[in-house]
């Protein structure tokens, strides 16, 4: 195959390595706007799970990467001048330029043609590069490839409201550290972690009101670093904040694409999707994209080989085991058709995984955008809420990793007023996009089951609905109901409640629906287009009389 890749970021470089390992005869060219030693970041961070994927895919480069990385197992949260550590979270950090240079080396060793200082700026140049078997658009969040074929990819870019800036410091943070500081201008949040023996990444984000009040818009680079160093003076140990000739405040763009490929053109990494830095998934997703895409090509290559030898097994099977595609089983199929089928398989197997991570990242960044409503909490419960903000980490998962922290959290919780009849370790279900199953009774005594949004006020299960619907008529006339609340991240974990409807009220129902829209729809307000003309909303309050919980594996 002739493969052209636009962008020498982690996705493009790693994909090139894997494709050359699958078949050294592949002719792979990477064009990159910047030089081999240019970088606009500091360090990057991965979970241990991502490093396991790298080991399985290419152990030789994995060994070089891990040798240059720093590791830790703690998340540290600084709130109200108190540092709270939560163990059991394995991470590794590495300098971005070191990571890229390692991938450069392996690309060169494998015969990849790396062309730096080659800027692709026109649709005509993209069309020229697309004259190959496969064109990969790995050109970042502002991808020109994506823009050029936007009619096919159908992208959406949601520019979020908080401002952030990516800096460095010689102060070492021995853990993934999040720091919350109030200054005269307002709230500042730092995300910090070490990535080598002497340096840490130090990302600062703040609400737009804080950014405006601090007058950063026209502030010079050195003054910006000095201002922020003063805000985080007690955290930096006297060290300044450092720039690498790229001091720019940004708004995070949440990138999604409805379609992932067009003919022989595919997007990878940030060009395809972004995930907020607060859960460290951007580079992770880019590398896993590369592994998945190479795995699809390896699997399809296997299929073609197996048409002649059913026992043949190749190097690509260690990368991924995609479902075989019937399009690729017969010999004589044109290379373009094989490429398009492999790209379709990539979209099929990879899109659900990415969407799940993007949902978690969106939950995280939204929580940070609205963090003011949590700042009143003491450090321990604040840390617990921060740890569970993505709705992918539960009470039991934290308990397995750091029982001492959960003991502190349980001790705090025991001192609080009763949370009502729902066990505290299942309250996270009311923070997720949980679609509950509400069972009501028809007039003839047969059951009626409906999927509903669900909420909890500390004493009652809350259902928000519109008068006149069947379930509303049933709840009005026959007030005993049952409801199951499953965990959307783990269908084998759920909460089941039986009890009476003790109150039906229109008061506050519209406002409550808007709050539900923030959780279920990621919108500030429930859309008018989703309501019937003249509909009247009601809140139905269920008193839990019988509560059953199920979590056999203690996620």
HELIX and SHEET records of a PDB file:
HELIX    1   1 UNK A   10  UNK A   22  1                                  13    
HELIX    2   2 UNK A   48  UNK A   57  1                                  10    
HELIX    3   3 UNK A   59  UNK A   67  1                                   9    
HELIX    4   4 UNK A   96  UNK A  110  1                                  15    
HELIX    5   5 UNK A  123  UNK A  129  1                                   7    
HELIX    6   6 UNK A  144  UNK A  148  1                                   5    
HELIX    7   7 UNK A  150  UNK A  153  1                                   4    
HELIX    8   8 UNK A  208  UNK A  213  1                                   6    
HELIX    9   9 UNK A  216  UNK A  218  5                                   3    
HELIX   10  10 UNK A  221  UNK A  231  1                                  11    
HELIX   11  11 UNK A  233  UNK A  236  1                                   4    
HELIX   12  12 UNK A  269  UNK A  271  5                                   3    
HELIX   13  13 UNK A  277  UNK A  279  5                                   3    
HELIX   14  14 UNK A  282  UNK A  306  1                                  25    
HELIX   15  15 UNK A  315  UNK A  318  5                                   4    
HELIX   16  16 UNK A  326  UNK A  328  5                                   3    
HELIX   17  17 UNK A  335  UNK A  369  1                                  35    
HELIX   18  18 UNK A  371  UNK A  374  5                                   4    
HELIX   19  19 UNK A  379  UNK A  387  1                                   9    
HELIX   20  20 UNK A  395  UNK A  401  1                                   7    
HELIX   21  21 UNK A  403  UNK A  414  1                                  12    
HELIX   22  22 UNK A  424  UNK A  430  5                                   7    
HELIX   23  23 UNK A  470  UNK A  477  1                                   8    
HELIX   24  24 UNK A  509  UNK A  520  1                                  12    
HELIX   25  25 UNK A  528  UNK A  530  5                                   3    
SHEET    1   A 6 UNK A 113  UNK A 115  0                                        
SHEET    2   A 6 UNK A  27  UNK A  31  1                                        
SHEET    3   A 6 UNK A   2  UNK A   6  1                                        
SHEET    4   A 6 UNK A 134  UNK A 137  1                                        
SHEET    5   A 6 UNK A 265  UNK A 267  1                                        
SHEET    6   A 6 UNK A 261  UNK A 262 -1                                        
SHEET    1   B 3 UNK A  43  UNK A  47  0                                        
SHEET    2   B 3 UNK A  91  UNK A  95 -1                                        
SHEET    3   B 3 UNK A  70  UNK A  72 -1                                        
SHEET    1   C 7 UNK A  82  UNK A  86  0                                        
SHEET    2   C 7 UNK A  75  UNK A  79 -1                                        
SHEET    3   C 7 UNK A 176  UNK A 183  1                                        
SHEET    4   C 7 UNK A 186  UNK A 194 -1                                        
SHEET    5   C 7 UNK A 200  UNK A 206 -1                                        
SHEET    6   C 7 UNK A 155  UNK A 169 -1                                        
SHEET    7   C 7 UNK A 241  UNK A 242 -1                                        
SHEET    1   D 7 UNK A  82  UNK A  86  0                                        
SHEET    2   D 7 UNK A  75  UNK A  79 -1                                        
SHEET    3   D 7 UNK A 176  UNK A 183  1                                        
SHEET    4   D 7 UNK A 186  UNK A 194 -1                                        
SHEET    5   D 7 UNK A 200  UNK A 206 -1                                        
SHEET    6   D 7 UNK A 155  UNK A 169 -1                                        
SHEET    7   D 7 UNK A 250  UNK A 257 -1                                        
SHEET    1   E 7 UNK A 447  UNK A 452  0                                        
SHEET    2   E 7 UNK A 436  UNK A 441 -1                                        
SHEET    3   E 7 UNK A 480  UNK A 487 -1                                        
SHEET    4   E 7 UNK A 490  UNK A 505 -1                                        
SHEET    5   E 7 UNK A 537  UNK A 543 -1                                        
SHEET    6   E 7 UNK A 460  UNK A 466 -1                                        
SHEET    7   E 7 UNK A 455  UNK A 456 -1                                        
SHEET    1   F 5 UNK A 447  UNK A 452  0                                        
SHEET    2   F 5 UNK A 436  UNK A 441 -1                                        
SHEET    3   F 5 UNK A 480  UNK A 487 -1                                        
SHEET    4   F 5 UNK A 490  UNK A 505 -1                                        
SHEET    5   F 5 UNK A 546  UNK A 551 -1                                        
END                                                                             
